[in-house]
Amino acid sequence: MQKRSKGASILAMSQITPLIPYIQIVLAVLLISAVLLQRTGSELGGAFGGSDNFSSAHHTRRGFEKTLFNGTIIISILFIVTSFMALLLK
C-alpha cells in the first residue's frame, strides 16, 4: 500500500475548496426541506404559549418519519463539518 504524501493531500484540499460553498448551498436547501417536512406535535397556538392536550403526549417516530428525522441529523452534521472545513481552509 502506498501512503499519500502531504503534498497530495494539500492538492486534494485545494481542489475541494472552491466547491465548498456549492456543497453548503445544497446542504442548506436539503436541511430546510427536511425540517419543514417534519410533523410538529402542536398547532399554531402551541407556538405562542398556548397549551394543547396533544403536545404532552409521547410520539414515537416510525417509518418515513424516523428516516426523515435521522436524515435531518446527518445533513446538519455534514453542514457543520463543511462549515468548519471552509473556516480552516481559508
Residue frames as qw, qx, qy, qz and C-alpha x, y, z in Angstrom:
[[0.000, 0.888, 0.460, 0.000, 0.00, 0.00, 0.00],
 [0.396, 0.368, -0.020, 0.841, 1.19, 3.45, -0.81],
 [0.225, -0.648, -0.455, 0.568, 0.91, 6.25, 1.68],
 [0.261, 0.860, 0.284, 0.335, -0.35, 9.57, 0.44],
 [0.483, 0.050, -0.201, 0.851, 2.16, 12.32, 0.80],
 [0.073, -0.617, -0.404, 0.671, 1.36, 15.60, 2.46],
 [0.046, 0.297, -0.368, -0.880, 1.58, 17.34, -0.91],
 [0.166, -0.234, -0.844, -0.453, -1.09, 15.05, -2.36],
 [0.171, -0.617, -0.722, 0.261, -3.49, 15.79, 0.49],
 [0.052, -0.548, -0.077, 0.831, -2.90, 19.54, 0.09],
 [0.094, 0.086, -0.626, -0.770, -3.61, 19.19, -3.63],
 [0.180, -0.433, -0.867, -0.167, -6.85, 17.31, -2.89],
 [0.145, -0.657, -0.505, 0.540, -7.95, 20.01, -0.41],
 [0.018, -0.407, 0.196, 0.892, -7.17, 22.77, -2.90],
 [0.148, -0.139, -0.763, -0.613, -9.49, 21.07, -5.40],
 [0.233, -0.559, -0.792, 0.074, -12.32, 20.80, -2.85],
 [0.179, -0.385, -0.302, 0.853, -12.04, 24.38, -1.53],
 [0.192, 0.071, -0.276, -0.939, -13.86, 26.08, -4.45],
 [0.415, -0.269, -0.771, -0.402, -16.69, 23.52, -4.22],
 [0.197, -0.242, -0.758, 0.572, -17.45, 24.06, -0.52],
 [0.269, 0.197, 0.187, -0.924, -19.88, 27.00, -0.99],
 [0.568, 0.059, -0.524, -0.632, -21.90, 25.00, -3.53],
 [0.453, -0.125, -0.872, 0.133, -21.94, 21.97, -1.24],
 [0.035, -0.214, -0.589, 0.779, -23.15, 24.20, 1.62],
 [0.423, 0.118, -0.130, -0.889, -25.95, 25.64, -0.53],
 [0.603, -0.042, -0.711, -0.359, -27.19, 22.17, -1.44],
 [0.378, -0.173, -0.815, 0.403, -26.97, 21.00, 2.18],
 [0.123, 0.144, 0.353, -0.916, -28.79, 24.14, 3.39],
 [0.555, 0.036, -0.329, -0.763, -31.67, 23.59, 0.95],
 [0.602, -0.090, -0.789, -0.082, -31.89, 19.91, 1.94],
 [0.237, -0.136, -0.707, 0.653, -31.80, 20.81, 5.64],
 [0.315, 0.097, 0.138, -0.934, -34.54, 23.43, 5.30],
 [0.630, -0.001, -0.526, -0.570, -36.68, 20.99, 3.32],
 [0.520, -0.095, -0.832, 0.170, -36.17, 18.20, 5.85],
 [0.043, -0.138, -0.582, 0.800, -37.07, 20.45, 8.78],
 [0.435, 0.103, -0.040, -0.893, -40.19, 21.77, 7.06],
 [0.615, -0.009, -0.679, -0.401, -41.37, 18.26, 6.15],
 [0.270, -0.063, -0.866, 0.416, -41.30, 17.08, 9.74],
 [0.412, -0.643, -0.529, -0.370, -44.58, 16.99, 11.58],
 [0.015, -0.388, 0.478, -0.787, -44.91, 19.15, 14.65],
 [0.252, -0.283, -0.891, 0.250, -46.60, 17.96, 17.81],
 [0.017, 0.590, 0.505, -0.630, -48.58, 21.14, 18.39],
 [0.330, 0.763, 0.477, 0.286, -50.70, 23.56, 16.43],
 [0.268, 0.628, 0.003, 0.731, -50.19, 27.28, 15.94],
 [0.497, -0.791, -0.047, -0.354, -51.48, 28.05, 19.43],
 [0.884, -0.377, -0.022, 0.274, -48.71, 25.98, 20.97],
 [0.621, 0.352, -0.004, 0.701, -46.09, 28.07, 19.21],
 [0.028, -0.633, 0.050, -0.772, -47.32, 31.17, 21.05],
 [0.064, -0.260, 0.683, -0.680, -47.52, 29.66, 24.52],
 [0.761, -0.122, -0.014, -0.637, -50.95, 28.06, 24.31],
 [0.316, -0.275, 0.900, -0.123, -51.33, 24.53, 25.53],
 [0.705, 0.115, -0.482, -0.508, -52.66, 21.54, 23.65],
 [0.849, -0.294, 0.359, -0.251, -53.64, 18.23, 25.10],
 [0.938, 0.330, -0.010, 0.107, -51.65, 16.56, 22.33],
 [0.303, 0.810, -0.414, 0.285, -48.39, 18.41, 22.96],
 [0.421, -0.591, 0.621, -0.297, -47.64, 16.49, 26.15],
 [0.964, 0.062, 0.212, -0.149, -48.22, 13.07, 24.57],
 [0.414, -0.479, 0.677, 0.374, -45.20, 10.97, 23.67],
 [0.744, 0.586, -0.047, -0.318, -44.81, 10.37, 19.95],
 [0.673, -0.274, 0.609, 0.319, -42.75, 7.51, 18.52],
 [0.367, 0.641, -0.399, -0.543, -41.26, 8.07, 15.10],
 [0.711, 0.042, 0.699, 0.070, -41.75, 5.19, 12.67],
 [0.662, 0.543, 0.468, 0.218, -41.17, 4.54, 9.00],
 [0.448, 0.639, 0.159, 0.605, -40.57, 7.58, 6.81],
 [0.281, -0.924, -0.005, -0.258, -40.80, 9.96, 9.75],
 [0.760, -0.552, 0.235, 0.251, -37.90, 8.22, 11.50],
 [0.729, 0.231, 0.297, 0.571, -35.87, 8.15, 8.27],
 [0.179, 0.835, 0.151, 0.498, -36.53, 11.85, 7.73],
 [0.508, -0.855, 0.086, -0.057, -35.53, 12.63, 11.32],
 [0.800, -0.323, 0.302, 0.406, -32.27, 10.68, 11.05],
 [0.588, 0.488, 0.295, 0.573, -31.56, 12.21, 7.64],
 [0.066, -0.949, -0.071, -0.301, -32.04, 15.69, 9.11],
 [0.645, -0.710, 0.228, 0.169, -29.44, 14.93, 11.77],
 [0.775, 0.011, 0.369, 0.512, -26.97, 13.60, 9.18],
 [0.379, 0.730, 0.252, 0.510, -27.48, 16.61, 6.88],
 [0.266, -0.952, 0.031, -0.150, -26.98, 19.02, 9.79],
 [0.739, -0.499, 0.309, 0.330, -23.74, 17.27, 10.80],
 [0.675, 0.301, 0.368, 0.564, -22.48, 17.43, 7.20],
 [0.132, 0.900, 0.170, 0.380, -23.35, 21.13, 7.06],
 [0.495, -0.852, 0.162, 0.054, -21.41, 21.79, 10.27],
 [0.787, -0.209, 0.370, 0.448, -18.40, 19.82, 9.01],
 [0.532, 0.545, 0.319, 0.564, -18.32, 21.70, 5.70],
 [0.116, -0.966, -0.064, -0.221, -18.60, 25.00, 7.60],
 [0.628, -0.685, 0.290, 0.228, -15.56, 24.12, 9.70],
 [0.746, 0.126, 0.401, 0.516, -13.69, 22.99, 6.59],
 [0.308, 0.810, 0.232, 0.442, -14.42, 26.32, 4.92],
 [0.347, -0.931, 0.089, -0.064, -13.21, 28.13, 8.01],
 [0.728, -0.482, 0.375, 0.309, -9.98, 26.12, 8.29],
 [0.707, 0.255, 0.435, 0.496, -9.11, 26.16, 4.58],
 [0.221, 0.943, 0.156, 0.192, -9.33, 29.92, 4.18]]
